[in-house]
Amino acid sequence: MAFEGALGATQASRYAIVLSARVRYAKTEAKEPIWSSDYFSYRDDFDLGDALTFFDREDQALERLTQAFSRQLVSAMLEAF
């Protein structure tokens, strides 16, 4: 989604963040993992709002993203058992 600024330039009003990781849950001495995923990802969309408050909201958006990613990861691990 985008909007047109005062000078006719198009600016984004929404952005998406994708967090991807290779995850391996295992005992230290074990050769095989208890659970693993070579490509575990989480995607979320965020409203940009106005440019003056963007950086203030960026920290909140990243906090929300990491918490949701963590919840999804734990859920996926528990569902495997």
Backbone torsions as a table, in degrees:
resi	resn	phi	psi	omega
1	MET	NA	141.3	-177.5
2	ALA	-143.8	161.6	174.4
3	PHE	-135.2	158.0	-177.3
4	GLU	-95.0	128.1	-179.0
5	GLY	-80.1	-177.5	-176.3
6	ALA	-62.8	-31.5	-178.3
7	LEU	-93.7	9.7	179.7
8	GLY	85.8	-0.2	179.4
9	ALA	-79.5	142.9	178.2
10	THR	-88.9	132.0	179.3
11	GLN	-124.6	146.1	178.7
12	ALA	-71.6	143.4	175.1
13	SER	-113.7	-3.1	-178.0
14	ARG	-149.6	146.0	176.4
15	TYR	-140.0	161.1	-179.3
16	ALA	-121.0	143.0	176.0
17	ILE	-122.7	133.2	175.2
18	VAL	-118.2	126.3	178.1
19	LEU	-111.2	120.4	-178.3
20	SER	-125.1	146.1	-179.4
21	ALA	-153.0	152.9	168.1
22	ARG	-94.9	123.6	-173.2
23	VAL	-119.0	135.1	177.1
24	ARG	-138.5	120.1	178.4
25	TYR	-112.6	115.3	-175.6
26	ALA	-153.2	159.0	170.5
27	LYS	-73.5	149.2	-175.5
28	THR	-54.9	-45.9	-176.1
29	GLU	-85.8	-8.6	-175.9
30	ALA	-78.6	141.0	178.3
31	LYS	-78.9	-41.2	-179.7
32	GLU	-96.9	140.0	178.8
33	PRO	-73.9	153.9	173.5
34	ILE	-71.1	-39.3	177.7
35	TRP	-153.4	143.6	177.3
36	SER	-153.3	159.0	175.1
37	SER	-148.5	124.6	179.5
38	ASP	-75.8	-23.4	179.5
39	TYR	-144.5	87.4	177.4
40	PHE	-102.5	124.1	-176.8
41	SER	-137.9	158.8	176.8
42	TYR	-140.5	137.2	-178.9
43	ARG	-126.1	140.0	176.5
44	ASP	-145.1	149.6	178.3
45	ASP	-105.5	146.5	-178.5
46	PHE	-135.6	141.1	174.1
47	ASP	-79.4	136.0	-178.4
48	LEU	-77.0	-39.6	-175.6
49	GLY	71.8	-154.2	179.2
50	ASP	-88.5	158.2	-174.6
51	ALA	-63.5	-28.0	-177.3
52	LEU	-68.9	-29.8	-178.9
53	THR	-105.1	4.7	-176.7
54	PHE	-55.7	-51.0	-174.9
55	PHE	-68.9	-30.7	175.1
56	ASP	-64.5	-39.8	-178.8
57	ARG	-79.9	-22.5	-178.8
58	GLU	-60.6	-44.0	178.5
59	ASP	-61.8	-41.7	178.1
60	GLN	-64.0	-41.5	-180.0
61	ALA	-64.4	-42.3	179.0
62	LEU	-66.8	-37.7	176.9
63	GLU	-63.4	-44.8	178.2
64	ARG	-61.6	-42.6	-179.7
65	LEU	-63.3	-46.4	-177.6
66	THR	-67.7	-36.3	177.1
67	GLN	-66.4	-43.8	179.7
68	ALA	-66.1	-40.4	177.2
69	PHE	-59.6	-46.1	-179.4
70	SER	-62.7	-44.2	178.5
71	ARG	-61.6	-43.0	179.9
72	GLN	-65.6	-39.3	178.8
73	LEU	-63.6	-47.4	178.6
74	VAL	-62.7	-41.9	178.4
75	SER	-60.7	-45.3	179.5
76	ALA	-62.4	-40.2	179.3
77	MET	-66.1	-43.9	-179.3
78	LEU	-68.9	-34.1	178.3
79	GLU	-66.4	-23.9	-179.0
80	ALA	-73.7	-15.3	-178.3
81	PHE	-96.4	NA	NA
